[in-house]
């Protein structure tokens, strides 16, 4: 019998995960009420089937893959259906939230009788048909994680951590803090150098002394533009993960503000985006000369 996996919601990551699952023979359901025509089309292209809350709660596994600020609201929305479900699924929170948030979500799900696992996704969405590599890794933690081996059988890369609920989220927060924090740091200093007239000199120095770092920025900074709006809440989750007394906390509060500004610029005049593109294009122009 084909397993049924509910994937909420059909964003870039959710639809990519859903496509990989359907390609491997799973039935994938999702919530589409109130979603845009583009989202509905993306869900259908991934093989996802529209369902209501009761049908989602009837799945074998529920994967919550939503923006960080929506993770708790989704659990609250599904709790009544989970409580009423005669056969309980395992609810997996796969979102970029801090340890306290995922523990609060687990506490919300617990009275419904459903199982709960902490998840953290590292890497980009799976490509159709396995193109472009095996896809991201879904880290899982908590007592119920051992029940989720079927996800590996269905084409997802999973790694079960020997730790409680919160361990996978802690890993995600730490990794994202380094990875996306480094991208934000590069963008901030490139823009500062450009404002002071030192952009070409900074590029030349990076090319001379840090060529691997520059090559990374040439990939990661432009890739960030369309994602900046989603990274705002994630940076705030990382700040909360560090805690109120950690001296590094303001770094990620500042990163949230930076990504908020870049997201607004991306949707508006694109002045900062143009400055970043111009800086990163210096090396390409030199190579073409």
C-alpha positions, -999 to +999 in steps of 0.1 A: +000+000+000+013+034-010+021+056+020+004+090+022+025+120+031+010+154+037+034+182+028+024+217+040+030+239+021+038+238-017+064+265-017+097+259-035+110+234-009+077+218-001+068+212-038+103+199-045+101+174-016+066+165-027+077+158-063+105+136-050+080+116-029+054+113-057+082+102-081+089+074-056+053+062-054+039+081-024+005+098-023+011+134-013-016+157+000-016+194+009-037+223+019-046+246-010-076+267+003-069+304-002-036+298-021-028+317-053-032+303-087+006+300-091+008+280-059-020+257-069-003+252-103+031+244-086+014+219-063-003+201-092+030+200-112+045+183-082+017+157-081+002+170-048-035+164-041-057+191-025-070+180+009-088+195+039-075+193+075-092+160+082-076+144+051-042+158+060-045+144+095-053+110+080-019+109+063+009+086+076+033+115+080+028+152+080+058+174+069+054+210+080+075+231+056+064+267+059+081+301+067+093+302+103+067+326+114+039+303+102+051+271+119+031+275+151+000+287+133+000+256+111+002+233+142-026+252+158-047+249+126-042+211+124-045+203+161-083+198+161-081+174+131-052+155+146-071+151+179-101+137+159-081+114+137-087+077+145-052+068+133-025+092+143+002+104+120+037+116+129+039+153+127+074+165+116+082+202+120+108+208+093+110+246+097+139+270+104+128+277+140+148+278+172+147+251+199+122+268+221+098+272+192+100+236+181+095+224+217+064+246+220+050+231+187+057+196+201+038+205+233+009+217+212+008+185+191+013+161+221-023+163+235-037+153+200-021+118+203-001+123+171+036+115+171+061+144+168+096+147+153+119+176+151+132+182+116+157+205+099+163+208+062+198+217+049+203+223+012+182+234-017+150+218-030+152+185-047+153+188-085+128+169-107+139+133-115+169+135-093+186+160-116+212+183-100+221+159-072+203+140-045+187+170-029+188+184+006+193+165+039+164+162+063+178+159+098+154+143+123+155+141+161+133+130+189+119+096+200+096+094+170+123+100+144+130+063+142+096+058+127+104+079+096+127+056+077+101+053+050+110+088+039+144+075+030+128+047+010+108+074-009+139+092-021+146+118+006+180+120+022+174+116+059+198+115+089+185+107+123+203+125+151+209+109+185+192+137+204+159+150+218+133+172+201+153+204+194+185+188+183+177+190+146+165+226+149+196+235+168+217+221+139+196+240+114+200+273+134+237+268+137+243+259+101+221+287+088+237+312+111+271+304+094+259+299+059+233+327+055+251+349+080+282+348+058+262+358+028+247+387+047+281+398+060+294+398+025+265+419+012+268+444+040+305+450+035+303+451-003+277+478+000+297+497+026+328+495+004+308+507-026+294+537-007+329+547+003+344+543-032+365+512-022+345+486-041+370+478-068+399+477-043+379+453-021+372+431-051+409+431-061+420+422-026+395+393-023+405+380-057+442+381-046+440+368-010+406+351-007+397+337-042+376+308-029+356+332-007+350+356-036+339+327-058+314+317-031+301+353-029+296+353-067+272+324-063+256+330-029+249+367-030+228+368-063+211+336-052+200+354-020+181+382-036+148+364-042+150+346-008+159+376+014+123+382+024+122+346+038+154+349+056+142+378+078+123+356+102+150+330+101+176+355+113+153+364+142+149+328+151+187+324+151+189+355+174+164+338+198+183+306+195+214+323+208+195+338+237+191+372+253+225+372+270+246+360+241+268+389+228+264+376+192+226+380+193+226+415+179+246+402+149+215+383+138+191+409+147+211+431+124+211+405+097+173+404+099+172+441+093+197+438+064+177+411+047+145+431+053+161+461+035+174+439+006+140+423+002+124+458+000+150+469-025+145+437-046+108+446-048+115+482-054+142+503-070+170+476-068+197+501-060+215+479-035+210+449-058+225+468-087+255+478-065+260+442-055+257+430-091+282+456-103+307+445-076+304+408-084+306+414-121+340+430-119+357+396-119+336+384-148+346+415-168+382+410-160+380+373-170+364+382-203+390+409-212 
